Amino acid sequence: MPLLRTPETTHRIHFQDCDMMGHLNNARYLDYFLNAREEHTIQHYALNLGELSREQGAAWVITKHHISYLRPANHGETVVVRTQLIHFDNSNLVVEMQMLSEDGQRLKALLWSEMAFVAVKTATRIEHSEPLMDMLEELDVPDVQYDPDGFDERVKRVRKEFKQLRRE
């Protein structure tokens, strides 16, 4: 059975994560996104990142985030978080994460997390193993054309897709 390329989970926005206006604090979006991705890797790919680090002496470290805040996520609201691999090479990957309204119709935020695979002891970049490359190949979303300078264009395209979806 093929691996699920774009898993999603629902999360409730907690009071302690919000600002005085009741909106999810900008810094806390990263926590919601990264926690969702961790859930997705464990649940859908049987990939525990802590175990991977201990067993292979290597881990992915975030080198850059691109985030666009489009609509507030409000206290008590349930949101959907989707994650997907949109690019990889022998030692890097880019995961796109989307936060949506509970009905999946409105994009609230979009994040690209760029990561490098590094040796834990030396903190130097290393190449993915053959089994990891095979898994990444299976997970890579084919219909997203990744351009390292194309984040804003991707946000526009995804917003347009959701607008079209709501019209249908």
DRENKEVO-775624 format. One record per atom (N, C-alpha, C): residue number from 1; x, y, z. Coordinates in steps of 0.2 Angstrom, whole numbers, plus 5000, padded with zeros to 4 digits. Layout:
N
<seq:NUM; c1:X; c2:Y; c3:Z>
...
***
This chain:
168
<seq:1; c1:5004; c2:4994; c3:5000>
<seq:1; c1:5000; c2:5000; c3:5000>
<seq:1; c1:5004; c2:5006; c3:5000>
<seq:2; c1:5003; c2:5011; c3:4995>
<seq:2; c1:5007; c2:5017; c3:4995>
<seq:2; c1:5007; c2:5021; c3:5001>
<seq:3; c1:5012; c2:5025; c3:5003>
<seq:3; c1:5012; c2:5030; c3:5009>
<seq:3; c1:5007; c2:5036; c3:5007>
<seq:4; c1:5004; c2:5038; c3:5012>
<seq:4; c1:5000; c2:5044; c3:5012>
<seq:4; c1:5004; c2:5050; c3:5011>
<seq:5; c1:5004; c2:5054; c3:5005>
<seq:5; c1:5008; c2:5059; c3:5004>
<seq:5; c1:5006; c2:5066; c3:5008>
<seq:6; c1:5000; c2:5067; c3:5009>
<seq:6; c1:4998; c2:5073; c3:5012>
<seq:6; c1:4993; c2:5071; c3:5018>
<seq:7; c1:4996; c2:5069; c3:5023>
<seq:7; c1:4992; c2:5067; c3:5029>
<seq:7; c1:4989; c2:5074; c3:5032>
<seq:8; c1:4984; c2:5073; c3:5036>
<seq:8; c1:4981; c2:5079; c3:5040>
<seq:8; c1:4978; c2:5077; c3:5046>
<seq:9; c1:4978; c2:5081; c3:5051>
<seq:9; c1:4976; c2:5080; c3:5058>
<seq:9; c1:4972; c2:5087; c3:5060>
<seq:10; c1:4967; c2:5086; c3:5065>
<seq:10; c1:4964; c2:5092; c3:5068>
<seq:10; c1:4967; c2:5093; c3:5074>
<seq:11; c1:4967; c2:5100; c3:5076>
<seq:11; c1:4969; c2:5102; c3:5082>
<seq:11; c1:4965; c2:5108; c3:5085>
<seq:12; c1:4964; c2:5108; c3:5091>
<seq:12; c1:4960; c2:5114; c3:5094>
<seq:12; c1:4965; c2:5119; c3:5096>
<seq:13; c1:4964; c2:5125; c3:5095>
<seq:13; c1:4968; c2:5131; c3:5097>
<seq:13; c1:4967; c2:5132; c3:5105>
<seq:14; c1:4972; c2:5132; c3:5108>
<seq:14; c1:4972; c2:5132; c3:5116>
<seq:14; c1:4973; c2:5139; c3:5118>
<seq:15; c1:4969; c2:5141; c3:5123>
<seq:15; c1:4970; c2:5148; c3:5126>
<seq:15; c1:4977; c2:5150; c3:5127>
<seq:16; c1:4981; c2:5146; c3:5130>
<seq:16; c1:4988; c2:5148; c3:5132>
<seq:16; c1:4992; c2:5150; c3:5126>
<seq:17; c1:4990; c2:5148; c3:5120>
<seq:17; c1:4994; c2:5149; c3:5114>
<seq:17; c1:4991; c2:5155; c3:5110>
<seq:18; c1:4987; c2:5159; c3:5113>
<seq:18; c1:4984; c2:5165; c3:5110>
<seq:18; c1:4986; c2:5171; c3:5113>
<seq:19; c1:4986; c2:5176; c3:5108>
<seq:19; c1:4987; c2:5183; c3:5111>
<seq:19; c1:4981; c2:5186; c3:5114>
<seq:20; c1:4981; c2:5193; c3:5116>
<seq:20; c1:4976; c2:5196; c3:5119>
<seq:20; c1:4970; c2:5197; c3:5115>
<seq:21; c1:4970; c2:5196; c3:5109>
<seq:21; c1:4964; c2:5196; c3:5104>
<seq:21; c1:4961; c2:5190; c3:5103>
<seq:22; c1:4964; c2:5184; c3:5106>
<seq:22; c1:4961; c2:5178; c3:5105>
<seq:22; c1:4964; c2:5174; c3:5099>
<seq:23; c1:4969; c2:5177; c3:5096>
<seq:23; c1:4971; c2:5174; c3:5090>
<seq:23; c1:4978; c2:5170; c3:5092>
<seq:24; c1:4979; c2:5164; c3:5088>
<seq:24; c1:4985; c2:5160; c3:5089>
<seq:24; c1:4991; c2:5165; c3:5088>
<seq:25; c1:4995; c2:5165; c3:5093>
<seq:25; c1:5001; c2:5169; c3:5093>
<seq:25; c1:5005; c2:5167; c3:5087>
<seq:26; c1:5008; c2:5171; c3:5083>
<seq:26; c1:5012; c2:5170; c3:5077>
<seq:26; c1:5018; c2:5165; c3:5079>
<seq:27; c1:5021; c2:5165; c3:5084>
<seq:27; c1:5026; c2:5160; c3:5086>
<seq:27; c1:5024; c2:5153; c3:5087>
<seq:28; c1:5018; c2:5153; c3:5089>
<seq:28; c1:5015; c2:5146; c3:5091>
<seq:28; c1:5012; c2:5142; c3:5085>
<seq:29; c1:5011; c2:5146; c3:5079>
<seq:29; c1:5010; c2:5142; c3:5073>
<seq:29; c1:5015; c2:5137; c3:5072>
<seq:30; c1:5021; c2:5138; c3:5073>
<seq:30; c1:5027; c2:5134; c3:5072>
<seq:30; c1:5026; c2:5127; c3:5076>
<seq:31; c1:5024; c2:5128; c3:5082>
<seq:31; c1:5023; c2:5123; c3:5087>
<seq:31; c1:5017; c2:5118; c3:5084>
<seq:32; c1:5012; c2:5121; c3:5082>
<seq:32; c1:5006; c2:5117; c3:5079>
<seq:32; c1:5008; c2:5114; c3:5073>
<seq:33; c1:5012; c2:5117; c3:5068>
<seq:33; c1:5014; c2:5114; c3:5062>
<seq:33; c1:5019; c2:5108; c3:5064>
<seq:34; c1:5024; c2:5109; c3:5068>
<seq:34; c1:5029; c2:5104; c3:5069>
<seq:34; c1:5026; c2:5098; c3:5073>
<seq:35; c1:5022; c2:5100; c3:5078>
<seq:35; c1:5019; c2:5094; c3:5081>
<seq:35; c1:5015; c2:5090; c3:5077>
<seq:36; c1:5011; c2:5093; c3:5072>
<seq:36; c1:5007; c2:5089; c3:5067>
<seq:36; c1:5012; c2:5085; c3:5063>
<seq:37; c1:5017; c2:5088; c3:5060>
<seq:37; c1:5022; c2:5084; c3:5056>
<seq:37; c1:5024; c2:5078; c3:5060>
<seq:38; c1:5026; c2:5079; c3:5066>
<seq:38; c1:5029; c2:5073; c3:5070>
<seq:38; c1:5023; c2:5068; c3:5071>
<seq:39; c1:5017; c2:5070; c3:5072>
<seq:39; c1:5012; c2:5065; c3:5072>
<seq:39; c1:5011; c2:5061; c3:5066>
<seq:40; c1:5012; c2:5065; c3:5060>
<seq:40; c1:5011; c2:5062; c3:5054>
<seq:40; c1:5016; c2:5057; c3:5052>
<seq:41; c1:5023; c2:5059; c3:5054>
<seq:41; c1:5028; c2:5054; c3:5052>
<seq:41; c1:5028; c2:5048; c3:5056>
<seq:42; c1:5025; c2:5048; c3:5063>
<seq:42; c1:5025; c2:5042; c3:5067>
<seq:42; c1:5019; c2:5038; c3:5064>
<seq:43; c1:5013; c2:5041; c3:5064>
<seq:43; c1:5007; c2:5038; c3:5062>
<seq:43; c1:5007; c2:5035; c3:5055>
<seq:44; c1:5009; c2:5039; c3:5050>
<seq:44; c1:5009; c2:5036; c3:5043>
<seq:44; c1:5015; c2:5033; c3:5040>
<seq:45; c1:5021; c2:5035; c3:5043>
<seq:45; c1:5027; c2:5032; c3:5040>
<seq:45; c1:5031; c2:5028; c3:5045>
<seq:46; c1:5028; c2:5027; c3:5051>
<seq:46; c1:5032; c2:5023; c3:5056>
<seq:46; c1:5039; c2:5026; c3:5057>
<seq:47; c1:5039; c2:5032; c3:5057>
<seq:47; c1:5046; c2:5035; c3:5057>
<seq:47; c1:5046; c2:5040; c3:5063>
<seq:48; c1:5049; c2:5037; c3:5068>
<seq:48; c1:5050; c2:5041; c3:5075>
<seq:48; c1:5057; c2:5045; c3:5074>
<seq:49; c1:5056; c2:5052; c3:5074>
<seq:49; c1:5062; c2:5055; c3:5073>
<seq:49; c1:5068; c2:5055; c3:5078>
<seq:50; c1:5065; c2:5054; c3:5085>
<seq:50; c1:5070; c2:5053; c3:5090>
<seq:50; c1:5074; c2:5046; c3:5089>
<seq:51; c1:5070; c2:5041; c3:5087>
<seq:51; c1:5073; c2:5034; c3:5086>
<seq:51; c1:5078; c2:5035; c3:5080>
<seq:52; c1:5076; c2:5038; c3:5075>
<seq:52; c1:5080; c2:5039; c3:5069>
<seq:52; c1:5087; c2:5042; c3:5071>
<seq:53; c1:5086; c2:5047; c3:5075>
<seq:53; c1:5092; c2:5050; c3:5078>
<seq:53; c1:5097; c2:5046; c3:5082>
<seq:54; c1:5094; c2:5042; c3:5086>
<seq:54; c1:5098; c2:5037; c3:5090>
<seq:54; c1:5101; c2:5032; c3:5086>
<seq:55; c1:5097; c2:5029; c3:5082>
<seq:55; c1:5099; c2:5023; c3:5078>
<seq:55; c1:5104; c2:5025; c3:5072>
<seq:56; c1:5103; c2:5030; c3:5069>
<seq:56; c1:5107; c2:5032; c3:5063>
<seq:56; c1:5112; c2:5038; c3:5065>
<seq:57; c1:5112; c2:5040; c3:5071>
<seq:57; c1:5116; c2:5046; c3:5073>
<seq:57; c1:5115; c2:5052; c3:5069>
<seq:58; c1:5109; c2:5053; c3:5066>
<seq:58; c1:5108; c2:5058; c3:5061>
<seq:58; c1:5101; c2:5061; c3:5062>
<seq:59; c1:5100; c2:5067; c3:5060>
<seq:59; c1:5093; c2:5070; c3:5061>
<seq:59; c1:5093; c2:5076; c3:5056>
<seq:60; c1:5086; c2:5077; c3:5055>
<seq:60; c1:5085; c2:5083; c3:5051>
<seq:60; c1:5085; c2:5089; c3:5056>
<seq:61; c1:5088; c2:5095; c3:5054>
<seq:61; c1:5088; c2:5101; c3:5057>
<seq:61; c1:5085; c2:5106; c3:5053>
<seq:62; c1:5081; c2:5111; c3:5056>
<seq:62; c1:5078; c2:5116; c3:5052>
<seq:62; c1:5083; c2:5121; c3:5050>
<seq:63; c1:5084; c2:5123; c3:5044>
<seq:63; c1:5088; c2:5128; c3:5042>
<seq:63; c1:5085; c2:5135; c3:5040>
<seq:64; c1:5078; c2:5134; c3:5038>
<seq:64; c1:5075; c2:5140; c3:5036>
<seq:64; c1:5067; c2:5139; c3:5037>
<seq:65; c1:5063; c2:5144; c3:5039>
<seq:65; c1:5056; c2:5144; c3:5038>
<seq:65; c1:5054; c2:5149; c3:5034>
<seq:66; c1:5049; c2:5148; c3:5030>
<seq:66; c1:5045; c2:5153; c3:5026>
<seq:66; c1:5038; c2:5152; c3:5029>
<seq:67; c1:5035; c2:5158; c3:5031>
<seq:67; c1:5028; c2:5157; c3:5034>
<seq:67; c1:5024; c2:5163; c3:5031>
<seq:68; c1:5018; c2:5162; c3:5030>
<seq:68; c1:5013; c2:5167; c3:5028>
<seq:68; c1:5007; c2:5166; c3:5032>
<seq:69; c1:5005; c2:5171; c3:5036>
<seq:69; c1:4999; c2:5171; c3:5040>
<seq:69; c1:4993; c2:5174; c3:5036>
<seq:70; c1:4988; c2:5171; c3:5035>
<seq:70; c1:4983; c2:5173; c3:5030>
<seq:70; c1:4976; c2:5175; c3:5034>
<seq:71; c1:4974; c2:5171; c3:5039>
<seq:71; c1:4968; c2:5172; c3:5042>
<seq:71; c1:4970; c2:5170; c3:5050>
<seq:72; c1:4967; c2:5173; c3:5055>
<seq:72; c1:4968; c2:5171; c3:5061>
<seq:72; c1:4965; c2:5164; c3:5063>
<seq:73; c1:4969; c2:5160; c3:5067>
<seq:73; c1:4966; c2:5154; c3:5070>
<seq:73; c1:4964; c2:5157; c3:5077>
<seq:74; c1:4958; c2:5156; c3:5079>
<seq:74; c1:4955; c2:5159; c3:5085>
<seq:74; c1:4955; c2:5154; c3:5091>
<seq:75; c1:4955; c2:5156; c3:5097>
<seq:75; c1:4955; c2:5152; c3:5103>
<seq:75; c1:4949; c2:5148; c3:5103>
<seq:76; c1:4949; c2:5141; c3:5104>
<seq:76; c1:4944; c2:5136; c3:5104>
<seq:76; c1:4942; c2:5134; c3:5097>
<seq:77; c1:4945; c2:5136; c3:5092>
<seq:77; c1:4943; c2:5134; c3:5085>
<seq:77; c1:4947; c2:5128; c3:5084>
<seq:78; c1:4944; c2:5123; c3:5080>
<seq:78; c1:4947; c2:5117; c3:5078>
<seq:78; c1:4950; c2:5119; c3:5071>
<seq:79; c1:4956; c2:5117; c3:5069>
<seq:79; c1:4959; c2:5118; c3:5063>
<seq:79; c1:4962; c2:5111; c3:5060>
<seq:80; c1:4963; c2:5111; c3:5054>
<seq:80; c1:4966; c2:5105; c3:5051>
<seq:80; c1:4973; c2:5107; c3:5049>
<seq:81; c1:4978; c2:5103; c3:5050>
<seq:81; c1:4985; c2:5104; c3:5048>
<seq:81; c1:4987; c2:5098; c3:5043>
<seq:82; c1:4988; c2:5100; c3:5037>
<seq:82; c1:4991; c2:5096; c3:5032>
<seq:82; c1:4998; c2:5097; c3:5031>
<seq:83; c1:5002; c2:5091; c3:5030>
<seq:83; c1:5009; c2:5092; c3:5029>
<seq:83; c1:5011; c2:5088; c3:5023>
<seq:84; c1:5016; c2:5090; c3:5019>
<seq:84; c1:5018; c2:5086; c3:5013>
<seq:84; c1:5025; c2:5088; c3:5011>
<seq:85; c1:5029; c2:5083; c3:5009>
<seq:85; c1:5036; c2:5084; c3:5007>
<seq:85; c1:5035; c2:5087; c3:4999>
<seq:86; c1:5038; c2:5092; c3:4998>
<seq:86; c1:5038; c2:5095; c3:4992>
<seq:86; c1:5044; c2:5096; c3:4988>
<seq:87; c1:5050; c2:5094; c3:4991>
<seq:87; c1:5056; c2:5094; c3:4988>
<seq:87; c1:5061; c2:5090; c3:4993>
<seq:88; c1:5066; c2:5086; c3:4989>
<seq:88; c1:5071; c2:5083; c3:4993>
<seq:88; c1:5077; c2:5082; c3:4988>
<seq:89; c1:5083; c2:5082; c3:4991>
<seq:89; c1:5089; c2:5079; c3:4987>
<seq:89; c1:5093; c2:5075; c3:4992>
<seq:90; c1:5099; c2:5074; c3:4991>
<seq:90; c1:5103; c2:5069; c3:4995>
<seq:90; c1:5104; c2:5071; c3:5002>
<seq:91; c1:5103; c2:5077; c3:5004>
<seq:91; c1:5104; c2:5079; c3:5011>
<seq:91; c1:5100; c2:5084; c3:5013>
<seq:92; c1:5095; c2:5086; c3:5009>
<seq:92; c1:5090; c2:5092; c3:5011>
<seq:92; c1:5083; c2:5089; c3:5010>
<seq:93; c1:5078; c2:5093; c3:5013>
<seq:93; c1:5071; c2:5092; c3:5011>
<seq:93; c1:5067; c2:5098; c3:5013>
<seq:94; c1:5061; c2:5099; c3:5010>
<seq:94; c1:5057; c2:5105; c3:5011>
<seq:94; c1:5050; c2:5102; c3:5012>
<seq:95; c1:5047; c2:5103; c3:5018>
<seq:95; c1:5040; c2:5101; c3:5020>
<seq:95; c1:5036; c2:5107; c3:5020>
<seq:96; c1:5030; c2:5106; c3:5016>
<seq:96; c1:5025; c2:5112; c3:5016>
<seq:96; c1:5020; c2:5110; c3:5021>
<seq:97; c1:5018; c2:5115; c3:5025>
<seq:97; c1:5012; c2:5113; c3:5030>
<seq:97; c1:5007; c2:5119; c3:5029>
<seq:98; c1:5001; c2:5116; c3:5029>
<seq:98; c1:4995; c2:5121; c3:5028>
<seq:98; c1:4991; c2:5120; c3:5034>
<seq:99; c1:4989; c2:5126; c3:5037>
<seq:99; c1:4983; c2:5126; c3:5042>
<seq:99; c1:4977; c2:5129; c3:5039>
<seq:100; c1:4972; c2:5125; c3:5040>
<seq:100; c1:4965; c2:5126; c3:5036>
<seq:100; c1:4960; c2:5127; c3:5042>
<seq:101; c1:4954; c2:5130; c3:5040>
<seq:101; c1:4948; c2:5130; c3:5044>
<seq:101; c1:4946; c2:5123; c3:5045>
<seq:102; c1:4942; c2:5122; c3:5050>
<seq:102; c1:4939; c2:5115; c3:5051>
<seq:102; c1:4936; c2:5112; c3:5045>
<seq:103; c1:4933; c2:5115; c3:5041>
<seq:103; c1:4929; c2:5112; c3:5035>
<seq:103; c1:4934; c2:5111; c3:5029>
<seq:104; c1:4940; c2:5113; c3:5030>
<seq:104; c1:4945; c2:5113; c3:5025>
<seq:104; c1:4945; c2:5117; c3:5019>
<seq:105; c1:4941; c2:5122; c3:5020>
<seq:105; c1:4939; c2:5127; c3:5014>
<seq:105; c1:4943; c2:5133; c3:5014>
<seq:106; c1:4946; c2:5135; c3:5020>
<seq:106; c1:4950; c2:5142; c3:5020>
<seq:106; c1:4957; c2:5140; c3:5023>
<seq:107; c1:4962; c2:5143; c3:5019>
<seq:107; c1:4969; c2:5143; c3:5021>
<seq:107; c1:4970; c2:5148; c3:5026>
<seq:108; c1:4973; c2:5146; c3:5032>
<seq:108; c1:4974; c2:5151; c3:5037>
<seq:108; c1:4982; c2:5153; c3:5037>
<seq:109; c1:4986; c2:5148; c3:5036>
<seq:109; c1:4993; c2:5149; c3:5036>
<seq:109; c1:4996; c2:5144; c3:5031>
<seq:110; c1:5002; c2:5146; c3:5029>
<seq:110; c1:5006; c2:5141; c3:5025>
<seq:110; c1:5013; c2:5142; c3:5027>
<seq:111; c1:5017; c2:5136; c3:5028>
<seq:111; c1:5024; c2:5136; c3:5030>
<seq:111; c1:5028; c2:5131; c3:5026>
<seq:112; c1:5034; c2:5134; c3:5024>
<seq:112; c1:5039; c2:5129; c3:5021>
<seq:112; c1:5044; c2:5129; c3:5026>
<seq:113; c1:5046; c2:5123; c3:5028>
<seq:113; c1:5052; c2:5121; c3:5033>
<seq:113; c1:5057; c2:5118; c3:5028>
<seq:114; c1:5063; c2:5121; c3:5028>
<seq:114; c1:5069; c2:5118; c3:5024>
<seq:114; c1:5073; c2:5115; c3:5030>
<seq:115; c1:5075; c2:5109; c3:5028>
<seq:115; c1:5079; c2:5105; c3:5033>
<seq:115; c1:5085; c2:5102; c3:5030>
<seq:116; c1:5090; c2:5101; c3:5034>
<seq:116; c1:5096; c2:5098; c3:5032>
<seq:116; c1:5097; c2:5092; c3:5036>
<seq:117; c1:5100; c2:5086; c3:5033>
<seq:117; c1:5101; c2:5080; c3:5037>
<seq:117; c1:5108; c2:5080; c3:5039>
<seq:118; c1:5109; c2:5080; c3:5046>
<seq:118; c1:5116; c2:5081; c3:5049>
<seq:118; c1:5118; c2:5075; c3:5053>
<seq:119; c1:5124; c2:5074; c3:5054>
<seq:119; c1:5127; c2:5069; c3:5059>
<seq:119; c1:5126; c2:5073; c3:5066>
<seq:120; c1:5123; c2:5069; c3:5071>
<seq:120; c1:5122; c2:5072; c3:5077>
<seq:120; c1:5129; c2:5074; c3:5081>
<seq:121; c1:5134; c2:5069; c3:5080>
<seq:121; c1:5140; c2:5071; c3:5084>
<seq:121; c1:5144; c2:5076; c3:5081>
<seq:122; c1:5144; c2:5077; c3:5075>
<seq:122; c1:5148; c2:5082; c3:5072>
<seq:122; c1:5144; c2:5089; c3:5069>
<seq:123; c1:5137; c2:5088; c3:5069>
<seq:123; c1:5133; c2:5093; c3:5067>
<seq:123; c1:5135; c2:5095; c3:5060>
<seq:124; c1:5137; c2:5091; c3:5056>
<seq:124; c1:5139; c2:5092; c3:5049>
<seq:124; c1:5134; c2:5088; c3:5044>
<seq:125; c1:5133; c2:5091; c3:5039>
<seq:125; c1:5128; c2:5089; c3:5034>
<seq:125; c1:5130; c2:5082; c3:5031>
<seq:126; c1:5126; c2:5077; c3:5031>
<seq:126; c1:5127; c2:5071; c3:5028>
<seq:126; c1:5122; c2:5069; c3:5023>
<seq:127; c1:5123; c2:5063; c3:5019>
<seq:127; c1:5118; c2:5061; c3:5014>
<seq:127; c1:5113; c2:5056; c3:5017>
<seq:128; c1:5107; c2:5057; c3:5015>
<seq:128; c1:5102; c2:5052; c3:5017>
<seq:128; c1:5104; c2:5045; c3:5015>
<seq:129; c1:5102; c2:5040; c3:5019>
<seq:129; c1:5103; c2:5033; c3:5017>
<seq:129; c1:5099; c2:5031; c3:5011>
<seq:130; c1:5101; c2:5025; c3:5008>
<seq:130; c1:5097; c2:5023; c3:5002>
<seq:130; c1:5090; c2:5022; c3:5004>
<seq:131; c1:5088; c2:5018; c3:5010>
<seq:131; c1:5081; c2:5017; c3:5012>
<seq:131; c1:5077; c2:5024; c3:5013>
<seq:132; c1:5081; c2:5029; c3:5016>
<seq:132; c1:5078; c2:5035; c3:5017>
<seq:132; c1:5076; c2:5039; c3:5010>
<seq:133; c1:5081; c2:5038; c3:5006>
<seq:133; c1:5080; c2:5041; c3:4999>
<seq:133; c1:5074; c2:5038; c3:4996>
<seq:134; c1:5073; c2:5031; c3:4996>
<seq:134; c1:5067; c2:5028; c3:4993>
<seq:134; c1:5061; c2:5030; c3:4996>
<seq:135; c1:5061; c2:5031; c3:5003>
<seq:135; c1:5055; c2:5033; c3:5006>
<seq:135; c1:5053; c2:5040; c3:5004>
<seq:136; c1:5058; c2:5045; c3:5004>
<seq:136; c1:5057; c2:5052; c3:5002>
<seq:136; c1:5054; c2:5052; c3:4995>
<seq:137; c1:5057; c2:5048; c3:4990>
<seq:137; c1:5055; c2:5047; c3:4984>
<seq:137; c1:5047; c2:5046; c3:4983>
<seq:138; c1:5045; c2:5041; c3:4988>
<seq:138; c1:5038; c2:5039; c3:4988>
<seq:138; c1:5034; c2:5044; c3:4991>
<seq:139; c1:5036; c2:5048; c3:4995>
<seq:139; c1:5032; c2:5054; c3:4999>
<seq:139; c1:5032; c2:5060; c3:4995>
<seq:140; c1:5037; c2:5062; c3:4991>
<seq:140; c1:5037; c2:5068; c3:4987>
<seq:140; c1:5031; c2:5069; c3:4983>
<seq:141; c1:5028; c2:5075; c3:4984>
<seq:141; c1:5021; c2:5077; c3:4981>
<seq:141; c1:5023; c2:5079; c3:4973>
<seq:142; c1:5021; c2:5075; c3:4968>
<seq:142; c1:5023; c2:5077; c3:4962>
<seq:142; c1:5020; c2:5083; c3:4959>
<seq:143; c1:5014; c2:5085; c3:4961>
<seq:143; c1:5011; c2:5091; c3:4958>
<seq:143; c1:5013; c2:5098; c3:4961>
<seq:144; c1:5018; c2:5098; c3:4965>
<seq:144; c1:5020; c2:5104; c3:4968>
<seq:144; c1:5027; c2:5105; c3:4965>
<seq:145; c1:5028; c2:5110; c3:4961>
<seq:145; c1:5034; c2:5112; c3:4958>
<seq:145; c1:5038; c2:5117; c3:4962>
<seq:146; c1:5043; c2:5114; c3:4966>
<seq:146; c1:5047; c2:5118; c3:4971>
<seq:146; c1:5052; c2:5123; c3:4968>
<seq:147; c1:5051; c2:5129; c3:4970>
<seq:147; c1:5056; c2:5134; c3:4968>
<seq:147; c1:5058; c2:5137; c3:4974>
<seq:148; c1:5065; c2:5137; c3:4976>
<seq:148; c1:5067; c2:5140; c3:4982>
<seq:148; c1:5065; c2:5147; c3:4983>
<seq:149; c1:5064; c2:5151; c3:4978>
<seq:149; c1:5062; c2:5158; c3:4978>
<seq:149; c1:5055; c2:5159; c3:4977>
<seq:150; c1:5051; c2:5154; c3:4976>
<seq:150; c1:5044; c2:5154; c3:4974>
<seq:150; c1:5039; c2:5153; c3:4980>
<seq:151; c1:5041; c2:5155; c3:4986>
<seq:151; c1:5036; c2:5154; c3:4991>
<seq:151; c1:5030; c2:5159; c3:4990>
<seq:152; c1:5031; c2:5165; c3:4989>
<seq:152; c1:5025; c2:5170; c3:4988>
<seq:152; c1:5021; c2:5167; c3:4983>
<seq:153; c1:5024; c2:5165; c3:4977>
<seq:153; c1:5020; c2:5163; c3:4972>
<seq:153; c1:5016; c2:5156; c3:4973>
<seq:154; c1:5019; c2:5152; c3:4977>
<seq:154; c1:5015; c2:5146; c3:4980>
<seq:154; c1:5009; c2:5148; c3:4984>
<seq:155; c1:5010; c2:5153; c3:4989>
<seq:155; c1:5005; c2:5155; c3:4993>
<seq:155; c1:4999; c2:5158; c3:4988>
<seq:156; c1:5001; c2:5162; c3:4984>
<seq:156; c1:4995; c2:5164; c3:4979>
<seq:156; c1:4992; c2:5159; c3:4975>
<seq:157; c1:4995; c2:5154; c3:4973>
<seq:157; c1:4992; c2:5148; c3:4969>
<seq:157; c1:4988; c2:5144; c3:4974>
<seq:158; c1:4990; c2:5143; c3:4980>
<seq:158; c1:4986; c2:5139; c3:4985>
<seq:158; c1:4980; c2:5142; c3:4987>
<seq:159; c1:4980; c2:5149; c3:4988>
<seq:159; c1:4974; c2:5153; c3:4990>
<seq:159; c1:4969; c2:5153; c3:4984>
<seq:160; c1:4972; c2:5153; c3:4978>
<seq:160; c1:4968; c2:5153; c3:4972>
<seq:160; c1:4964; c2:5146; c3:4971>
<seq:161; c1:4968; c2:5141; c3:4973>
<seq:161; c1:4965; c2:5134; c3:4973>
<seq:161; c1:4959; c2:5134; c3:4978>
<seq:162; c1:4960; c2:5136; c3:4984>
<seq:162; c1:4955; c2:5136; c3:4989>
<seq:162; c1:4949; c2:5140; c3:4987>
<seq:163; c1:4950; c2:5146; c3:4984>
<seq:163; c1:4945; c2:5150; c3:4982>
<seq:163; c1:4940; c2:5147; c3:4976>
<seq:164; c1:4944; c2:5143; c3:4972>
<seq:164; c1:4940; c2:5140; c3:4967>
<seq:164; c1:4936; c2:5134; c3:4970>
<seq:165; c1:4939; c2:5130; c3:4975>
<seq:165; c1:4936; c2:5125; c3:4978>
<seq:165; c1:4930; c2:5127; c3:4981>
<seq:166; c1:4930; c2:5133; c3:4985>
<seq:166; c1:4924; c2:5136; c3:4988>
<seq:166; c1:4918; c2:5137; c3:4983>
<seq:167; c1:4920; c2:5140; c3:4977>
<seq:167; c1:4915; c2:5141; c3:4972>
<seq:167; c1:4911; c2:5135; c3:4969>
<seq:168; c1:4915; c2:5129; c3:4969>
<seq:168; c1:4912; c2:5123; c3:4966>
<seq:168; c1:4907; c2:5120; c3:4971>
***
